[in-house]
Amino acid sequence: MPSPESRGGPLWRVFPWDAGATEGTRYSPSHVPQPTGRGRFDLPRAVSSVLYTSEAAEHAVSEMLQPWRGRTLDSSQLTRARLPLALVEVRVAPSSMGRLADLCDPTYLVASGTAPDKTASRFRHVSQPIARAAWDAGFHGLRWWSSFWGDWHTVVLFTARVEGYLTFGAPEVLTLDHVAVKKAAELLGMLA
């Protein structure tokens, strides 16, 4: 399975950014929220937090804009918790990226006994056991197609396994003129 790294690109995430937040704390680029159980591939809190990332910057932005899909984009949609949303590049060491369960790979699905429809289930009690099985098999995370389109892919990183293998770039505050925001808005039908 080729990783995003071997395809020449990093992973991306969007988060509310406080420029004064210290490394690893809330609103910093490297902060990983505690699992809530609401994410499609969340693991139990006692096992590991997960970091949801995207292989495309516009996909990461779209995840944050989707509540307003089909409406006209405005700057208020680019804030959370009264903070600006920022896009940050996430790099994962190749040794860890090579340890992803690829839910887009039919060979993996057959070998793991994973039915494709279960990976796309809207019911978390159906999809979360897939992440747990990948964890139990020793994987560092998983790769899955986006619920938007099959062209986009999400990489879910098991933070307990990738700790020390991650680096974060400099955050870019998202504005209406940011290229990833423009692309996301176009794809989500949010342009005036």
N, C-alpha and C positions, 0 to 999 in steps of 0.2 A: 504494500500500500504506500503510495507516495504521500509524504507529509506536506503540510503547507510550507514548511521550511524548504523542502526539496523542490517545490514549485516556485521558489523565489520570493515568497512573501511571509510576513509575520502573521500573528494572530492579533485581533483587535478587541477592545472592550470600551464601553462608554459608561461613565460613572459621574455622579455629582462631585465636583472638585473644589476643595478648599486649599488654596495655595499655601496656607499656613499649617496644614495637617502634616504631622510627622510620619515617616515611613511606616507603613503597615497599619496605621490607625484609620478610623472611619474618614472617608472623603479623601484619602490619599490614593494614588494610582495602584499601589500594591495591596490595598485593603481587600480582604476576602470576607464577605458577610457570612455569618453563621447560617447553616442550612435552616430553611423554614419548612421544608417538606412540600412547598408549592411548586418547585421546579420539576420539570419532566424527568430529569435524571438525578435528583438530589439523593444523596446517601443519608443514612441516619446520622444525627449529630455526633453520636459516640464513635462513629467510624471515621468520617472525614468531611470537611467542607468541600465544596466544589466551586470552581471558577468557570463560568460560562463565557466563552470567547467565540469570535467569528473569524472565518478566513478572509472576509471582505469587510473593509471599513464601512461601506454603505449598509451592509447587513447589520453590523453592530448598531449603527445609528437607527436603522429601521426598527429594531427591537424596542428602542426607547420611544419612537414616534408612533408605533402601531395603535395606541389608544385613540389617536386622532386621524386614523386612516380615512381618506376620502374627504377630509376637511381641509381648508386652506391653512397652510403652515404659517405660524407666527412665532415671534421670538419667545413668547411665554412657554411654548412647548419645549424649549431648550434649557429649561431649569428644573431642578428637583431640590426640595428642601431649601429653597431660596438660594441655591448655588448653581453656577453654570454647569451644564453638562460638558464633559471633555472626552475626547477620543484619545486613547493611549495604545501604543504598540506593545504587544506582549511577545517576548521571545522565549522559546522553550528549548533547552538543550536537545540536540539531535538524539542523544541516547534515551531521553524521556519521550520525545515525539515518536520514536520508533516503537513505543510500548502502548499504543492506543488501540482499543478495540474499535474496528471500523464497521459501523452499522450500515455503511453504504456498500460493503463488500459482500456479495452473495456467498463467497467461500466462508467468510467468518460467520455469517448468519446460519449457514447449514451446520458448520462445525460446532457452534454454540447452541444449536437448537432454538434459535431466536426467530420467531415469526415476524416478518416485516411489518405487518399491521399492528403488532404490539408496540413496536418502536414509535409509531405515530399515534398511539392511543391518546385521547384527551384525558383519560383516567390515570391518575398518578399511581394508583395501586397496581396498574398493569405495567407502566413504563419504568417506574423506579426499581423494580426487581432486576431489570436488565442491567442497570448501572451497578447494582449490588453484585450480580454475577460476574461482571467485568472486574470489579474490585477483588472479589474472591479468587479470580483467575490470575491475579497479579498485575493487571493492566494499570497504567498511570492515568487513564482517562478514556474517553471514547469520542468518536466522530460520528456525526449524524446529519442528515440533510435537514435544511430549515423547514419550518412549518409554513414559510412564505412560498418558497420555490425550491425545487430540487437542485438548482444551480448554486445555491448558497449552502454553506456547511457550517455547523456549530461544532466546536471542540470543547468538550467538558473535561476539565482537568481535575483530578483528585488531588487536592492540595497537600494532603499528608504524604503523597508519593512524589510530587514534583517540587516540594520545598527544596530550595537550593539550586533548582534547575531553571528558575524563572528570572527574567530581567524585564524591566518596564522602561519604556521610552519616556520622553518628555510629553506631558499632556498638551493637547491642542484644544482650546476652548471652541465649542461648536457655535457657529453663528449662521445666520441665514445665507451667507455667502460662501461658507465652507463647502468644498467640492463634494465631500461625502454626504453632507446634509442635502445639497441640491440633487444628488443622484437618488438618495433615499426618498426625498419628497416626490420626485418624478415617478419613481416606481410605485409609491403608495398612493398616487393620485392626489397629492397635497399641494400642487402648484396652482396659483391663482389663474 
